[in-house]
Structure formats: structure tokens, C-alpha cells
Amino acid sequence: MKTLLTTLAASALLLLGGCTTLGTGNNRQPEVHTLPTDEKQDTDTQQPMIADLARQAKPDAAGQDFWTQLRQGMQLHGEQQRVVRKQASAYSRVPHQLEELLQRGEPYLAYVHAQVVQRGFPSEITLLPYVESRYNPYAYSHGRAAGMWQFIPGTGKQYGLKQDWWYDGRRDIIASTRAALDHLDRLHQDFDGDWLLALAAYNSGSGTVRKAIRKNRAAGRPTDFWHLALPDETSAYVPRLLAISDIVRQPQQYDVNLPTIDTTPAFAVVDTQGQLDIGIAAELAGISTDEIYRLNPGYNRWATHPEGPYQLAVPAAHAATFEQKLAALPESERIKWVRHKVSKGETLSHIADEYDTTVAVLRGANNIRGTNIHAGKRLQVPVAARKPSRYAAASRGLKTGAASKLTYKVRNGDSLWKIARNHRVSVSQVSKWNQLDA
């Protein structure tokens, strides 16, 4: 069998790569989350700030601001532990950087907090994405984790996060938050209601924490978090969360000014009930496509997933208008279609690559069972309805990840199309990287 070494560029391996290992304890890469070292995730410069969507926070009927509400639900303790005090002191030495970090949670904080409260969890869990990703839904790490909650591909799939060419649920604010809280709920139960052990397991995996517990038990030592011999990163992970929580609990003591955060979510979730072009969605809502992508970072392409999810988060102030206009939009105008006449020698993979779509979409749209097509046949092809520049933000997630290479050994029955599909890249990219004539 002829062997070909196919080298795939890292920028096209987003859906294969990532850092936090949720529930597995493998492939975790150490990260430093201690200010003032100006610690950053790989994609920190692309953190969506959405300043234009942030609204001035107003006290609710009880006169409470967001941070007051959050403090009322705090349940975790350990702020007197030396490692927690040391971490809090490190954060407070650069209050402006810490304040900027906390501001990054807007406009996601109110939504996440509402979900945490609904579950009856300690409100400190609302702050966990600061430790995981700096509240950056586009964060991506060497350990194959992505999103605000830093799911690796396998654990993401375990908790129902779809990951394919169109969409990565690990970056979806709503889906990933649901999955993260499901995972934490399971860990909380597994460790008999001990939240610190559950958080440690979220970071390093249940197996790592259980092994440390067994070792202490055999030696007659306490089995609480503070007495376990855990990996250095995990030993620092929980104190980081407790340190941030203590600063939020008593900001005056640390000379920190907490940013103004609205008590209600900055976005509303609308069920579009079918695939919808992102450019068209933005026009219906009266906002930019960049705003749509910032609130819906899970979408990789110019449209929502053809097989769902179909929901879109839009600024709360625009939700009613969006729903009304969407209801009046004819079905035929949700997606733009072109008719493509197949040329001699063309394949479905060539056509899919040309129109920035997938073979599966072409087959489904044209009722093609196999992959054979004949010259002269006309195919219906879905395409972006607006100029490519309007969808530039969709590539943000596809560009994350550090430079690396994957060498693939071709097997019997392989084709460039099959290899490209399995690695979620295009045929032309594989051909270019290997100097092949596709």
C-alpha cells in the first residue's frame, strides 16, 4: 500500500485541539491565572467585549446590584487558607487589571448567574469561567479545550455539545453553560456534596481526585481538598476561584472597584425554527453580524446549523423586533441558493469547497445518495446571502489554537475528501499543505 504523510496545519484543527480536561484527567496543560503577570489565553486579543451591548446596570426592585445578588448566594469557604490569601493578594496588587478581567464577563454574567441560581449551586460557580478562560467563549488551549467552560472534545460530546463543520457547542454560551453545570452537578453528587472536591475534579478529572483520597485514607490522613496531594495546577485552581470570590465578597478590603454589571441578561434567546443565514438574521434584528457572532460564538460559518441548533441569542432590546420580522420572512428567503452546473471531472467535494459548504449538505439538498455526480447535472447549493466580509467574525473560532502539525498515514480506501472531512478541513487545504493536485 502506498503511504502518504499528510500534514495538517494547526489553524484548521480547531475542532481537534484545546486545554482543560473535564472529567478525564488527561492532556491537561498548566496555565497561569495569576495577575500581575498579564496572563492570557491563546485568543485573549479576540475576547468579545460587546461594549455596545452592555447596558448601565440598574438596581432591581429590592435595590440590589448584580454583585450584591451574587454575594447572597455564596456558600464556599476557605478564604482564610494561606494559599487563597496569597492568590487574592496577587490579584489585588494590580486592581485595574482585575477590574478589566471582571468586566469581561459582561454580557454573559447575568445569564450564567441565573442558571447557577436555578440549580441551587453556590453563586461562586458563576465566577468559575474567569479561572477557566477569562470569560472568553473563544478561548482555546493546547490541551484540546475550547470555550468559556473549557471542554475538551470528548467530554463535550458526553454532555451533548455538538461539534462539526458548522458549529462547536463548546463555544455556545447557552449550550456550554448547561453542559458545564450538568457536569458539576454530577461531580458534586459523586463527591458526596463536597463542592471543593467537585471543583478539583472538574479541573483534573474524577480519577485524579479519587486516587488522592484513597492515598490519604490509607495513610490515616484527612480527605478534604486542603489535605490532598493533587497536581500543582489543581492545587492552585480552587484557591484561584476562592480568591476571586473573596475579592467580590469584600472589594473594599482589596481596594478593587467592581465593574457595573446588569442584573438581567443582556440577550434573549430566540428559536428560529430552521436554518437561517447569519447576515439575514442581523438585518432582521437591526444589528451587525459581528454582534450576532459575539453572542453566538458557537457558529463557525455563515448560517446556523442545517440540522440545529436553531436558536440565536440577540440583544434583549432587539428580540421582539427580530421575532416579528423572522415570522414574516418567507421560508425561501432564509437561505440563499444558487444553481451549479457540474463540469466534467468535478466532484461533490470540489463543489462543496468552492461554495464553502459540505458534501453532506449538497447530498441532502439534492437527494444524492452516494457521491457520484455527472457532468451537466444542476445542483442546488446554499451560499452566504451577503458579502464575505460580513461573516468575517465567524472565522474567529477557526483561527484559534497554537501552531502544531498532525501527520496522518493514509489507509486503504482513503480519499482526500474523506481525510479532509474527518479532520474538519477542506480538500483544497489538504492539497495545498501537501503540494498535491486535488
C-alpha positions as CSV (number, residue, x, y, z in Angstrom):
1,M,0.0,0.0,0.0
2,K,1.3,3.4,-0.9
3,T,1.9,5.6,2.1
4,L,1.3,9.4,2.0
5,L,2.2,11.6,5.0
6,T,-0.5,14.3,5.2
7,T,0.5,17.3,7.3
8,L,-2.5,19.3,8.6
9,A,-2.0,22.9,9.7
10,A,-3.0,23.9,13.2
11,S,-5.3,26.7,12.2
12,A,-7.5,24.1,10.6
13,L,-7.5,21.8,13.6
14,L,-9.6,23.9,16.0
15,L,-12.2,21.2,16.5
16,L,-9.4,18.7,17.2
17,G,-7.5,20.7,19.7
18,G,-8.0,22.5,23.0
19,C,-6.6,22.7,27.5
20,T,-8.9,21.8,30.2
21,T,-9.7,18.2,30.7
22,L,-13.1,17.9,32.1
23,G,-13.8,14.6,33.9
24,T,-10.9,12.8,32.3
25,G,-7.8,14.0,34.0
26,N,-5.7,13.6,30.7
27,N,-3.9,16.0,28.4
28,R,-4.2,19.0,30.8
29,Q,-1.6,21.7,30.1
30,P,-0.7,24.0,33.0
31,E,-2.0,27.5,32.8
32,V,-1.1,30.5,34.9
33,H,-4.1,32.6,36.1
34,T,-2.2,34.9,38.4
35,L,-2.1,38.6,37.9
36,P,0.0,40.7,37.6
37,T,1.9,38.6,35.1
38,D,-0.7,39.6,32.4
39,E,-1.6,36.0,31.9
40,K,-3.6,35.4,28.7
41,Q,-5.4,32.6,26.8
42,D,-4.2,32.0,23.3
43,T,-7.1,34.1,21.9
44,D,-7.2,36.7,24.5
45,T,-6.9,39.5,22.0
46,Q,-10.1,38.3,20.4
47,Q,-12.1,38.4,23.6
48,P,-15.6,39.8,22.7
49,M,-16.2,42.8,24.9
50,I,-19.5,43.9,23.3
51,A,-19.3,47.4,24.8
52,D,-22.1,48.5,22.6
53,L,-24.4,45.8,24.1
54,A,-23.5,46.5,27.7
55,R,-26.2,48.5,29.4
56,Q,-26.0,50.6,32.6
57,A,-26.9,48.4,35.5
58,K,-29.9,49.4,37.4
59,P,-30.8,48.1,40.9
60,D,-33.8,45.7,40.9
61,A,-36.9,46.2,42.9
62,A,-35.0,45.4,46.1
63,G,-32.4,47.9,45.3
64,Q,-29.7,45.3,44.7
65,D,-27.0,45.4,42.1
66,F,-25.5,42.3,40.4
67,W,-22.6,41.8,42.9
68,T,-24.9,42.1,45.9
69,Q,-27.1,39.4,44.5
70,L,-24.1,37.2,43.8
71,R,-22.8,37.6,47.3
72,Q,-26.1,36.5,48.8
73,G,-25.6,33.1,47.2
74,M,-22.0,32.5,48.2
75,Q,-21.5,29.2,50.1
76,L,-17.9,28.2,49.7
77,H,-15.3,28.8,52.3
78,G,-11.5,28.6,52.5
79,E,-10.7,32.3,52.2
80,Q,-8.5,32.0,55.3
81,Q,-6.3,29.4,53.8
82,R,-2.8,30.8,53.2
83,V,-2.8,29.9,49.5
84,V,-6.1,31.7,49.0
85,R,-4.9,34.8,50.8
86,K,-1.7,34.8,48.7
87,Q,-3.6,34.5,45.5
88,A,-6.1,37.2,46.4
89,S,-3.2,39.4,47.3
90,A,-1.6,38.8,43.9
91,Y,-4.8,39.8,42.2
92,S,-5.3,42.9,44.3
93,R,-1.8,44.2,43.6
94,V,-3.0,45.1,40.1
95,P,-6.6,46.2,40.7
96,H,-7.0,47.8,37.3
97,Q,-6.2,44.5,35.6
98,L,-8.5,42.7,37.9
99,E,-11.3,45.1,37.2
100,E,-10.7,44.7,33.5
101,L,-10.8,40.9,33.9
102,L,-14.1,41.1,35.8
103,Q,-15.6,43.4,33.2
104,R,-15.0,40.7,30.6
105,G,-17.9,38.7,32.0
106,E,-20.4,41.3,30.5
107,P,-22.8,40.4,28.9
108,Y,-22.6,36.7,30.0
109,L,-22.5,37.1,33.8
110,A,-26.2,37.7,34.4
111,Y,-27.2,34.8,32.2
112,V,-24.7,32.4,33.8
113,H,-25.7,33.5,37.3
114,A,-29.4,32.9,36.6
115,Q,-28.6,29.4,35.6
116,V,-26.4,28.8,38.7
117,V,-29.1,30.1,41.0
118,Q,-31.8,28.0,39.3
119,R,-29.7,24.9,40.1
120,G,-29.3,25.9,43.7
121,F,-25.5,26.0,43.3
122,P,-23.1,28.2,45.2
123,S,-23.0,31.5,43.4
124,E,-19.2,31.3,43.3
125,I,-19.7,28.9,40.3
126,T,-20.8,32.0,38.3
127,L,-17.1,33.1,38.6
128,L,-15.6,29.8,37.5
129,P,-15.2,30.9,33.8
130,Y,-12.8,33.6,35.0
131,V,-10.5,30.9,36.2
132,E,-11.1,28.7,33.1
133,S,-11.0,31.1,30.3
134,R,-11.2,34.7,31.5
135,Y,-14.8,34.5,30.4
136,N,-13.8,34.2,26.8
137,P,-16.0,31.9,24.7
138,Y,-13.3,31.9,22.0
139,A,-10.6,30.7,24.4
140,Y,-8.7,27.7,23.1
141,S,-5.8,25.8,24.6
142,H,-3.1,23.3,23.8
143,G,-4.8,20.7,25.9
144,R,-7.7,20.4,23.4
145,A,-10.2,22.5,25.3
146,A,-12.4,25.3,23.9
147,G,-14.9,27.8,25.1
148,M,-15.8,29.7,28.2
149,W,-16.0,26.5,30.3
150,Q,-13.1,24.8,28.5
151,F,-14.5,21.5,27.3
152,I,-12.3,19.0,25.5
153,P,-14.0,17.4,22.5
154,G,-14.8,14.0,24.2
155,T,-16.3,15.4,27.4
156,G,-18.2,18.0,25.3
157,K,-19.8,15.2,23.3
158,Q,-20.5,13.3,26.5
159,Y,-22.6,16.2,27.6
160,G,-24.4,16.8,24.3
161,L,-22.2,19.5,22.8
162,K,-22.3,19.1,19.0
163,Q,-19.0,19.8,17.3
164,D,-18.8,19.8,13.5
165,W,-18.0,21.9,10.5
166,W,-21.0,24.3,11.1
167,Y,-21.0,24.6,14.8
168,D,-19.0,24.0,18.0
169,G,-21.2,23.7,21.1
170,R,-18.3,24.1,23.4
171,R,-18.2,27.8,22.4
172,D,-22.0,28.3,22.6
173,I,-22.9,30.3,25.7
174,I,-26.2,28.6,26.4
175,A,-25.2,25.1,25.5
176,S,-21.8,25.1,27.1
177,T,-23.2,26.6,30.3
178,R,-25.9,23.9,30.5
179,A,-23.2,21.2,29.9
180,A,-20.8,22.7,32.5
181,L,-23.5,22.8,35.2
182,D,-24.6,19.3,34.4
183,H,-21.1,18.1,34.7
184,L,-20.6,20.0,38.0
185,D,-23.8,18.6,39.3
186,R,-22.7,15.1,38.6
187,L,-19.3,15.7,40.3
188,H,-21.0,17.3,43.3
189,Q,-23.0,14.1,43.7
190,D,-20.1,11.8,43.1
191,F,-18.1,13.5,45.9
192,D,-20.9,13.4,48.4
193,G,-21.8,17.1,48.2
194,D,-18.3,18.4,48.7
195,W,-18.0,21.4,46.3
196,L,-14.3,21.8,46.6
197,L,-13.6,18.2,45.6
198,A,-16.1,18.6,42.8
199,L,-14.3,21.7,41.5
200,A,-10.9,19.9,41.8
201,A,-12.4,17.0,39.7
202,Y,-13.7,19.5,37.2
203,N,-10.1,20.6,36.7
204,S,-8.1,17.4,36.9
205,G,-10.7,14.6,36.5
206,S,-12.5,12.4,39.0
207,G,-9.9,9.7,38.8
208,T,-7.1,12.0,40.0
209,V,-9.1,13.2,42.9
210,R,-10.3,9.8,43.9
211,K,-6.7,8.4,43.8
212,A,-5.6,11.2,46.1
213,I,-8.4,10.5,48.5
214,R,-7.6,6.8,48.6
215,K,-4.0,7.5,49.3
216,N,-4.8,9.8,52.2
217,R,-7.4,7.4,53.6
218,A,-4.9,4.6,53.6
219,A,-2.4,6.8,55.5
220,G,-5.0,7.9,58.0
221,R,-4.9,11.5,56.8
222,P,-7.9,13.8,56.3
223,T,-9.5,13.6,52.8
224,D,-10.8,17.1,52.4
225,F,-9.4,19.2,49.5
226,W,-6.8,21.1,51.6
227,H,-5.1,17.9,52.7
228,L,-4.9,16.1,49.3
229,A,-1.8,15.7,47.2
230,L,-3.1,16.9,43.9
231,P,-1.4,18.1,40.7
232,D,0.1,21.6,41.2
233,E,-2.4,23.1,38.8
234,T,-5.4,21.6,40.6
235,S,-4.0,22.7,44.0
236,A,-3.9,26.3,42.7
237,Y,-7.2,26.1,40.7
238,V,-9.6,26.0,43.6
239,P,-7.8,28.7,45.5
240,R,-8.0,31.0,42.4
241,L,-11.7,30.7,42.4
242,L,-11.9,31.3,46.2
243,A,-9.6,34.3,45.9
244,I,-11.7,36.0,43.2
245,S,-14.8,35.2,45.2
246,D,-13.4,36.8,48.3
247,I,-12.5,39.9,46.4
248,V,-16.1,40.1,45.1
249,R,-17.3,39.5,48.7
250,Q,-15.3,42.4,50.2
251,P,-13.9,44.5,47.4
252,Q,-13.1,47.5,49.7
253,Q,-10.6,45.4,51.6
254,Y,-8.7,44.8,48.4
255,D,-9.1,48.3,47.0
256,V,-11.0,47.0,44.0
257,N,-13.8,48.8,42.2
258,L,-16.2,46.1,40.8
259,P,-17.5,47.0,37.3
260,T,-21.1,47.8,36.8
261,I,-23.0,44.7,35.6
262,D,-26.7,44.5,34.7
263,T,-28.8,42.2,36.9
264,T,-30.7,40.9,33.9
265,P,-29.2,39.0,30.9
266,A,-28.1,41.3,28.0
267,F,-29.6,38.9,25.5
268,A,-32.7,36.9,24.8
269,V,-32.7,33.5,23.1
270,V,-34.9,33.1,20.0
271,D,-35.9,29.8,18.3
272,T,-35.5,30.4,14.6
273,Q,-37.2,27.0,13.8
274,G,-34.8,26.3,10.9
275,Q,-31.5,27.2,9.3
276,L,-31.0,30.9,8.9
277,D,-28.3,33.0,7.3
278,I,-26.5,35.0,9.9
279,G,-26.3,38.1,7.7
280,I,-30.1,38.0,7.2
281,A,-30.6,37.4,10.9
282,A,-28.5,40.5,11.7
283,E,-30.6,42.6,9.4
284,L,-33.9,41.4,10.8
285,A,-32.6,42.2,14.3
286,G,-31.3,45.6,13.3
287,I,-27.7,44.8,14.5
288,S,-24.4,43.9,12.9
289,T,-23.3,40.4,12.1
290,D,-20.4,40.9,14.5
291,E,-22.9,41.4,17.3
292,I,-24.7,38.2,16.3
293,Y,-21.5,36.2,16.2
294,R,-20.3,37.6,19.6
295,L,-23.5,36.5,21.2
296,N,-23.5,33.2,19.3
297,P,-19.8,32.2,19.2
298,G,-20.7,28.5,18.6
299,Y,-21.5,29.1,14.9
300,N,-18.5,28.6,12.6
301,R,-20.0,29.6,9.3
302,W,-22.3,31.9,7.5
303,A,-25.5,30.3,8.8
304,T,-26.9,28.4,11.7
305,H,-26.6,24.6,11.6
306,P,-28.8,23.0,8.9
307,E,-29.8,20.3,11.4
308,G,-29.9,22.5,14.5
309,P,-29.5,24.0,17.0
310,Y,-31.6,26.8,15.5
311,Q,-31.6,29.2,18.4
312,L,-30.0,32.6,18.3
313,A,-29.1,34.9,21.1
314,V,-29.9,38.5,20.2
315,P,-29.7,41.7,22.3
316,A,-32.7,41.8,24.6
317,A,-33.8,45.1,23.3
318,H,-34.0,43.8,19.7
319,A,-35.6,40.4,20.4
320,A,-39.2,41.3,19.8
321,T,-38.4,43.0,16.5
322,F,-36.3,40.1,15.4
323,E,-39.1,37.6,16.2
324,Q,-41.7,39.7,14.4
325,K,-39.6,40.1,11.2
326,L,-38.5,36.5,11.2
327,A,-42.1,35.3,11.4
328,A,-42.9,37.4,8.3
329,L,-39.9,36.2,6.4
330,P,-40.8,33.7,3.6
331,E,-39.1,30.3,4.0
332,S,-37.4,30.7,0.6
333,E,-35.6,33.8,1.9
334,R,-33.9,32.3,5.0
335,I,-31.0,30.9,2.9
336,K,-29.8,32.0,-0.5
337,W,-29.4,29.2,-3.1
338,V,-27.6,29.1,-6.4
339,R,-27.8,26.5,-9.2
340,H,-24.4,25.0,-10.1
341,K,-23.9,23.1,-13.4
342,V,-21.5,20.2,-12.9
343,S,-18.4,20.4,-15.1
344,K,-16.5,17.4,-16.4
345,G,-14.2,16.0,-13.7
346,E,-15.9,17.9,-10.8
347,T,-16.8,16.0,-7.6
348,L,-19.1,16.9,-4.8
349,S,-16.0,17.7,-2.7
350,H,-14.7,20.2,-5.3
351,I,-18.1,21.9,-5.4
352,A,-18.5,21.9,-1.6
353,D,-15.1,23.5,-1.3
354,E,-15.9,26.1,-3.9
355,Y,-19.1,27.3,-2.2
356,D,-17.9,26.9,1.5
357,T,-20.2,24.1,2.4
358,T,-20.1,20.4,2.9
359,V,-20.7,17.3,0.8
360,A,-23.3,16.2,3.3
361,V,-25.2,19.5,2.7
362,L,-25.0,19.1,-1.1
363,R,-26.2,15.5,-0.9
364,G,-29.1,16.4,1.4
365,A,-30.2,19.4,-0.7
366,N,-30.1,17.4,-3.9
367,N,-31.3,14.0,-2.7
368,I,-28.0,12.4,-3.7
369,R,-27.4,9.0,-2.0
370,G,-23.8,8.4,-3.0
371,T,-21.0,10.7,-4.1
372,N,-21.2,10.2,-7.9
373,I,-22.4,13.1,-10.0
374,H,-22.4,13.5,-13.7
375,A,-21.3,16.4,-15.9
376,G,-24.2,18.6,-16.9
377,K,-26.3,17.9,-13.8
378,R,-27.5,21.1,-12.0
379,L,-27.2,21.2,-8.2
380,Q,-28.9,23.4,-5.7
381,V,-26.2,24.9,-3.4
382,P,-26.8,27.0,-0.3
383,V,-24.5,30.1,-0.1
384,A,-24.0,33.2,2.0
385,A,-26.5,35.8,1.2
386,R,-24.3,38.8,1.9
387,K,-20.7,39.8,1.2
388,P,-18.0,37.6,2.7
389,S,-16.7,40.5,4.8
390,R,-20.0,40.4,6.7
391,Y,-19.2,36.9,8.0
392,A,-15.6,37.6,8.9
393,A,-16.3,37.1,12.6
394,A,-17.3,33.5,12.0
395,S,-13.7,32.6,11.4
396,R,-12.6,33.8,14.9
397,G,-13.1,30.4,16.4
398,L,-11.5,28.6,13.4
399,K,-8.3,30.7,13.8
400,T,-7.7,29.9,17.4
401,G,-5.2,27.4,18.6
402,A,-1.4,27.3,18.7
403,A,0.8,26.2,15.8
404,S,1.2,22.5,15.6
405,K,1.2,19.7,13.0
406,L,-0.6,16.4,12.6
407,T,0.8,13.8,10.4
408,Y,-1.7,11.3,9.0
409,K,-0.9,8.0,7.4
410,V,-3.2,7.2,4.5
411,R,-5.1,3.9,4.8
412,N,-6.7,1.7,2.1
413,G,-9.9,3.2,1.0
414,D,-8.9,6.8,2.0
415,S,-9.5,9.8,-0.3
416,L,-8.6,13.4,0.1
417,W,-12.3,14.2,0.7
418,K,-12.6,11.6,3.4
419,I,-9.4,12.7,5.2
420,A,-10.5,16.4,5.0
421,R,-13.9,15.6,6.3
422,N,-12.6,13.5,9.2
423,H,-10.3,16.4,10.2
424,R,-12.9,19.1,9.5
425,V,-10.8,20.9,6.9
426,S,-11.2,21.4,3.2
427,V,-9.8,19.3,0.3
428,S,-8.0,22.3,-1.1
429,Q,-6.3,22.9,2.3
430,V,-5.0,19.3,2.5
431,S,-3.9,19.6,-1.1
432,K,-2.1,22.9,-0.5
433,W,-0.3,21.7,2.6
434,N,1.0,18.6,0.8
435,Q,1.6,20.2,-2.6
436,L,-0.9,17.9,-4.2
437,D,-3.1,18.4,-7.2
438,A,-6.6,17.9,-6.0
